[in-house]
Amino acid sequence: MAKTTFPTVEKCISIGREQHTVVADMDGTLLRGRSSFPYFALVAFEVGGILRLLFLLLATPLAGLLYYFVSESAGIQVLVFATFAGMKVSDIESVARAVLPKFYSSDLHPETWRVFSACGKRCVLTANPTIMVEAFLKDVLGADLVLGTKIATYKGRATGLVCKPGILVGKNKADALEKAFGETQPDIGLGDRDTDTPFMSLCKEAFIVPPQPEVKPVTMDKLPKPIIFHDGRLVQKPTPLIALLTILWIPIGFLLACLRIAAGVLLPMPLVYYALMALGVRVTIKGTPPPQAKKSIGQSGVLFVCSHRTLLDPIFLSTALGRAIPAVTYSVSRLSEIISPIKTVRLNRDRAKDASMIKKLLEEGDLAICPEGTTCREPFLLRFSALFAELTDQLVPVGMVNRMSMFHGTTARGWKGMDPFYFFMNPSPAYEVTFLNKLPLELTCSAGKSSHEVANYIQRVIAATLSYECTSFTRKDKYQALDGNDGTVVEKPLLKANKVMGC
């Protein structure tokens, strides 16, 4: 705890601060955690993979020794070099925009946020590289100004060094504050350690944030805007211990994933459920699925309308039913098509052609579709495309829920061919398949309802069952937020199929 005479942040009055300016440190102040290692580790893994994460982990003892026995600046410089050296700046920015906000927002200090959010003008002064934190602080927390360490670059790549005046700690923070505000004195300064004293002394009021590991973080519903879309493979914040366990587990997990995938591909579908359970994949089935359509008596197939969590949704639907159900998809990688135990048919986003294809498939039997068009990790449902509702009145809503402890089985920025592998690399992943009642005929298009009314109704029914929230966001919104594009997949020439990295 910093040895100062500043009062604690609990004593700061937050009412009537709309015209005031607040300046806050980040690690240990705005965030509960005092270590920035987990966020450097996220960048290292998401951009550089397991080898870069290992390099960072090996450099951490040196960083710790320098941080505590030489200077904060020297320790942080080691983390910066081990993480960023050689990385494309655009890749770092992409991770900062799509991955880090989810982890930062889950660690907000409630007392600091109470004061920070009450002020009309918000500034964050941090030793962290600006490139890492600016997207989160401005887009999620509504910060007006972010003053952080600037990393050095050469031809679009980070060198691992920092620009003058160096790491923003101690006097460098005070100098940056004076340069930004001039003779104007900020109203409130918030910090958590001795090296924050120089900039806190420049504020009219200053408050210290004592270390309180037991304090609970700000809940997501208290944030200015919810984080619906986020990317990245890691589920948990990678502390040094978790980073080490992740590195050790990946080779084992990959072999386990290959075994689980092989079981799904090679075994008859009625046996896949039992094989997956034996291999540690928990599959829970709720509700009563409809009987299989009988083509011999002219029955049209049932269209299973599923919420979308991963590209494995139709496969776990088939596992729950004990029979292979073909699925129409907007885009899957070539590898995913090869290893899929069910038939997958690509939609080409041409409404007339897609409608004709779906009708033909329904004439052959049951079919699965995920009308959201893309996955969503959080408890939200994206807008349902209404095309499916026009094509049949045999509609069965299906709620999909999955649970992962180490790796996410979806990505917007990376290669989607690895999605099933990452899901099955989890020690004990789980899927819950909930069959809802078949839609009554009076609620279908054949009874006069519009396709949008039917699609919206099914979205609401699934959301209510899963305790999720409906949104009007689309696939394009997700990819614009996470990767700066509309999610369109560019097909590769068949002659280069061995090099295809599909989306």
Secondary structure as the mmCIF struct_conf table of DSSP 4:
data_model
#
loop_
_struct_conf.conf_type_id
_struct_conf.id
_struct_conf.beg_label_comp_id
_struct_conf.beg_label_asym_id
_struct_conf.beg_label_seq_id
_struct_conf.end_label_comp_id
_struct_conf.end_label_asym_id
_struct_conf.end_label_seq_id
BEND BEND1 THR A 4 THR A 4
HELX_LH_PP_P HELX_LH_PP_P1 PHE A 6 PRO A 7
STRN STRN1 THR A 8 THR A 8
HELX_RH_3T_P HELX_RH_3T_P1 VAL A 9 LYS A 11
TURN_TY1_P TURN_TY1_P1 ILE A 15 GLY A 16
TURN_TY1_P TURN_TY1_P2 GLU A 18 GLN A 19
STRN STRN2 THR A 21 ALA A 24
HELX_RH_PI_P HELX_RH_PI_P1 MET A 26 LEU A 30
STRN STRN3 LEU A 31 LEU A 31
BEND BEND2 ARG A 32 ARG A 32
HELX_RH_AL_P HELX_RH_AL_P1 PHE A 37 PHE A 69
TURN_TY1_P TURN_TY1_P3 VAL A 70 VAL A 70
HELX_RH_AL_P HELX_RH_AL_P2 GLU A 72 PHE A 84
TURN_TY1_P TURN_TY1_P4 ALA A 85 GLY A 86
STRN STRN4 LYS A 88 LYS A 88
HELX_RH_AL_P HELX_RH_AL_P3 VAL A 89 ALA A 98
TURN_TY1_P TURN_TY1_P5 VAL A 99 VAL A 99
HELX_RH_AL_P HELX_RH_AL_P4 LEU A 100 SER A 105
TURN_TY1_P TURN_TY1_P6 SER A 106 ASP A 107
STRN STRN5 LEU A 108 LEU A 108
HELX_RH_AL_P HELX_RH_AL_P5 PRO A 110 ALA A 118
BEND BEND3 CYS A 119 GLY A 120
STRN STRN6 LYS A 121 PRO A 129
HELX_RH_AL_P HELX_RH_AL_P6 THR A 130 ASP A 139
TURN_TY1_P TURN_TY1_P7 VAL A 140 VAL A 140
BEND BEND4 LEU A 141 LEU A 141
BEND BEND5 ASP A 144 ASP A 144
STRN STRN7 LEU A 145 THR A 149
HELX_LH_PP_P HELX_LH_PP_P2 LYS A 150 LYS A 150
STRN STRN8 ILE A 151 TYR A 154
TURN_TY1_P TURN_TY1_P8 LYS A 155 GLY A 156
STRN STRN9 ARG A 157 VAL A 162
TURN_TY1_P TURN_TY1_P9 LYS A 164 PRO A 165
BEND BEND6 ILE A 167 ILE A 167
TURN_TY1_P TURN_TY1_P10 GLY A 170 GLY A 170
HELX_RH_AL_P HELX_RH_AL_P7 LYS A 171 PHE A 181
TURN_TY1_P TURN_TY1_P11 GLY A 182 GLU A 183
HELX_LH_PP_P HELX_LH_PP_P3 THR A 184 PRO A 186
BEND BEND7 ASP A 187 ASP A 187
STRN STRN10 ILE A 188 GLY A 191
BEND BEND8 ARG A 193 ARG A 193
HELX_RH_3T_P HELX_RH_3T_P2 ASP A 194 ASP A 196
HELX_RH_AL_P HELX_RH_AL_P8 THR A 197 MET A 200
TURN_TY1_P TURN_TY1_P12 SER A 201 LEU A 202
BEND BEND9 CYS A 203 LYS A 204
STRN STRN11 GLU A 205 ILE A 208
TURN_TY1_P TURN_TY1_P13 PRO A 213 GLU A 214
BEND BEND10 VAL A 215 VAL A 215
HELX_LH_PP_P HELX_LH_PP_P4 LYS A 216 THR A 219
HELX_RH_3T_P HELX_RH_3T_P3 MET A 220 LYS A 222
BEND BEND11 LEU A 223 LYS A 225
BEND BEND12 ARG A 233 ARG A 233
STRN STRN12 LEU A 234 LEU A 234
BEND BEND13 VAL A 235 GLN A 236
HELX_RH_AL_P HELX_RH_AL_P9 PRO A 240 LEU A 266
BEND BEND14 LEU A 267 LEU A 267
HELX_RH_AL_P HELX_RH_AL_P10 MET A 269 ALA A 278
TURN_TY1_P TURN_TY1_P14 LEU A 279 GLY A 280
STRN STRN13 ARG A 282 LYS A 286
BEND BEND15 GLY A 287 GLY A 287
HELX_LH_PP_P HELX_LH_PP_P5 PRO A 289 ALA A 293
HELX_RH_3T_P HELX_RH_3T_P4 LYS A 295 ILE A 297
TURN_TY1_P TURN_TY1_P15 GLY A 298 GLY A 298
HELX_LH_PP_P HELX_LH_PP_P6 GLN A 299 VAL A 302
STRN STRN14 LEU A 303 CYS A 306
BEND BEND16 ARG A 309 THR A 310
TURN_TY1_P TURN_TY1_P16 LEU A 311 LEU A 312
HELX_RH_AL_P HELX_RH_AL_P11 ASP A 313 LEU A 321
TURN_TY1_P TURN_TY1_P17 GLY A 322 GLY A 322
BEND BEND17 ARG A 323 ARG A 323
STRN STRN15 ALA A 327 THR A 329
BEND BEND18 TYR A 330 TYR A 330
HELX_RH_AL_P HELX_RH_AL_P12 ARG A 334 ILE A 339
BEND BEND19 PRO A 341 ILE A 342
STRN STRN16 THR A 344 ARG A 346
BEND BEND20 ARG A 349 ARG A 349
HELX_RH_AL_P HELX_RH_AL_P13 ARG A 351 GLU A 364
BEND BEND21 GLY A 365 GLY A 365
STRN STRN17 LEU A 367 ILE A 369
TURN_TY1_P TURN_TY1_P18 PRO A 371 GLU A 372
BEND BEND22 GLY A 373 THR A 374
BEND BEND23 GLU A 378 PRO A 379
STRN STRN18 PHE A 380 LEU A 381
HELX_LH_PP_P HELX_LH_PP_P7 LEU A 382 SER A 385
BEND BEND24 ALA A 386 ALA A 386
HELX_RH_3T_P HELX_RH_3T_P5 LEU A 387 GLU A 390
TURN_TY1_P TURN_TY1_P19 LEU A 391 LEU A 391
BEND BEND25 ASP A 393 ASP A 393
STRN STRN19 LEU A 395 ARG A 403
BEND BEND26 SER A 405 MET A 406
STRN STRN20 PHE A 407 PHE A 407
BEND BEND27 GLY A 409 GLY A 409
BEND BEND28 ALA A 412 GLY A 414
HELX_RH_3T_P HELX_RH_3T_P6 LYS A 416 MET A 418
HELX_RH_AL_P HELX_RH_AL_P14 ASP A 419 PHE A 424
TURN_TY1_P TURN_TY1_P20 MET A 425 MET A 425
BEND BEND29 ASN A 426 SER A 428
STRN STRN21 ALA A 430 PHE A 435
HELX_LH_PP_P HELX_LH_PP_P8 LEU A 436 PRO A 440
HELX_RH_3T_P HELX_RH_3T_P7 LEU A 441 LEU A 443
BEND BEND30 THR A 444 THR A 444
HELX_RH_3T_P HELX_RH_3T_P8 CYS A 445 ALA A 447
TURN_TY1_P TURN_TY1_P21 GLY A 448 GLY A 448
HELX_RH_AL_P HELX_RH_AL_P15 SER A 451 LEU A 466
TURN_TY1_P TURN_TY1_P22 SER A 467 SER A 467
STRN STRN22 GLU A 469 CYS A 470
HELX_RH_AL_P HELX_RH_AL_P16 ARG A 475 ASP A 483
BEND BEND31 GLY A 484 ASN A 485
HELX_LH_PP_P HELX_LH_PP_P9 THR A 488 PRO A 493
HELX_RH_3T_P HELX_RH_3T_P9 LEU A 494 LYS A 499
#
